[in-house]
């Protein structure tokens, strides 16, 4: 058994959750915040059998698109100067960051 942790952009989370449900993957949805853009993300926790991992990854890939987003300058006032961005820039957002972990045991009470 494997535990899949998929961090996706909020814009993709509902579509992904629906698509996973259609394929009978059970998910737990957590609201999270990204570090760089400080925007909302969703982390999905998915437990599945080893032979279904590739199917789950394909559903994630098919429903989480990458796109460019313009971000406005961020002032260092009252914040960390290390994250200062002097002018608007395009950054790639979206897609998914996926971690797959082995599950030694699983209990449901």
C-alpha angles and dihedrals in degrees: 000000000000135000114217119200111192119185109198137167114267090242090064100039102088094046090048094047090051093048092049090049091052088057091048096250111148113221139187114208123212126184110230138169126232120234103222103042094023088223130139120278133176123227115203121201112206126180116198144154117268094251092056097054094093091050091051091048091052091052089050092048093048094052105039112071127189118229140166121255129188112230122200124232114282116217119223089217107125091355143073114301089210090074095047113135111192098198139013114284137181116244130182112245135172129041117102139277108213130192121190117200131183115245115217095189139354130205130184118189 
